[in-house]
């Protein structure tokens, strides 16, 4: 059975042409997806900075024959004198085909010698979580320097409790970073599932300033949060105060979490959003009130509640998970948006005679709540080219506390026939009455 390799400090013979040497501080072995993987830390004592370098690693069998070579990038493009770089190499062959690695190690032909300029890059780590054999690192890069930072590279070095490098993962950021910009990154990659003692993560960043690699910046010793099984639901973006029929200012988001409150990013459960506390018999409307979680988070877009009320709460439910209840929020009356016949005119009437039931038109917000501050003038007209003429004593009639009550205004239609009446007021959405049959 293969053991961890502890090679100690070895001279890196490929650099003999330079003053001093590069040494391998430690090298170790793990399996990732059933393949041999070697991680190593290399210290540069050569007296020079190495730019744009890749490592060539030879995998050999028990007979000493090379069975595979892998060219892998270093964690950082700049290997500064006196500093360390890291790399990992995974064989594509089965473990039975290889026996020893790193007996042969070299730089490839991209190696250049130069000096790295000093940059000023800030790394902010938001979270580092491990879920099964996947590690996710979330953070931001900000360039504080006066020059543009182009093509930044984020490199993650994963260590175990003995500080062995068990995995190196590198990814290039897309686009350019200006001095006032931040680049947000989320990197997810596989770590050895058998290496349950993954202990900490180093995050490194380098870039190019005017075509010259910058001095790398590092954030080392970040703890890893182990994510457990999905247990509960939790609101990650709460509903906020709003007005009737108006979308919440932000999408409502519900996350699936383990018992410690960590987001289970592998979860894709079906989650339903509904009203839990309903002070005014309101109705919740969203693009969809039942959605699948993506990366452990369900997003509910364009949600609104029609009826004004104080102390609404929402609930999120999913099979097998503990229900989550939102914080309380209020729905207040919004701006005037539409007119509604809250009392219809008589459906049957006599020509040139007052309707037995006169219409009442209410000014409402988008959710159908009466806008009691409105004094909008409401005009009634016959829709289309119906027979006869509609007359009322006052028309248009100003609303009082949001209500235009035509009782006592003697509204009538002059000729027999079938008509509908339209209520209008400026830019407000109109409403059309029931059919009125006059004889």
ABEGO torsion letter per residue (X at the ends): XBBBBBAEBBBBAAAAABBEBBBBABBBBBBBGGBBBBBBBBBBAAGBBBBGBBBBBBBBBAAGBBABBBBBBBABABBBBGBBBBBBBBBABBAAABABBGABBBBBAABBBBBBBBBBBBBBBABBBBBEABBBBBBBBBBABABBBBGBBBBBBBBBAAGBBABBBBBBBBEBBBAABBBBBBBBBBBBAABAABABBBBBBBBBBGGBBBBBBBBBGBBBBBBBBBABBBBABBBBBBBBGBBBABBBBBBBBBAAGBBBAABABBBBBBBABBAAGBBBBBABABBBBBGGBBBBBGBBBABBBBGBBBBBBBBGBBBBBBBBBBBBBBBBABBBBABBBBABBBBGBBBABBBBBBBBBAAGBBBAABABBBBBBBBEABBEBBBBABOBBBBBGGBBBABGAGBBBABBEBBBBBBBBEABBBBBBBBBBBX
